[in-house]
């Protein structure tokens, strides 16, 4: 269990680094601290980028809070450990291709946010592809949860 606690603490640290980087990125975009003014292709892209980044931030904060809450008690750590290491859930995730699907979808969304500074069409294409990929993966996972 000690290795799992260290793993949770490492995850919390990574989430904090991610939150710091994105907050600095948003603040630089809004207030131009660094002096490099990156402006998105148009205003609609800028607002959608900000909303997408903030949505990812809220999910990261919720995940971090769940980990912090689990670290406070032994029963909650055990519940979280059992949830993550449940063989049925692992089979469902594996069948639906979730580990790699999450990575590629996240990369598509991040690439879309970056591409939004250069071209609105590429931004929309990458973001729609990432969201569609996540939606299809969720539907497949739901299907396997009902059948297994």
Secondary structure, DSSP 8 states (H G I E B T S, - for coil): -HHHHHHHHHHHHHHHHHHHHHHHHHHHHHH-SSS-----SSHHHHHHHHHHHHHHHHHHHHHHHHHHHHHT-HHHHHHHHHHHT-HHHHHHHHHTTHHHHHHHHHHHHHHHHHHTTT-HHHHHHHHHHHHHHHHHHHHHHHHHHHH-
